[in-house]
């Protein structure tokens, strides 16, 4: 037990000061700390596995997570790219994947997102407050068409 009740609080203050100093030094290099994953949830709720998606080369840069949502006949991919500008973003569709490369000054971003069948020509992108939104029209499902 502590002889002076204030000793316990002094010890806690020293502990919190040490923890805060350690966290400050760990994050002071300025590089964003990020991790991510890629998944598409089709209307049926089953996770889509896109073969070959992980074979797309990575430049070893920061890989922000991309959220992919389906709204009616559109698909929207959303990701955060802090520190970059609209002019520093490059988008490319290769098969079932959206590839996002961005120059954020001292950070290079590279990430991919699995997409359902979309029309790459319909791609529209907006970038505001560090958030990139890319919208596509979904291709009509061949099984839904009436073939005479």
Secondary structure, DSSP 8 states (H G I E B T S, - for coil): --SSHHHHHHHHHHHHHHHHHHHHHHHTT-----------B-TT--B---TTGGGS---S-B---EEEEEETTEEEEEEE-TT--GGGEEEEEETTEEEEEEE-SS-EEEEEEE--SEEEEEEEEEEETTEEEEEEEE---GGGS---
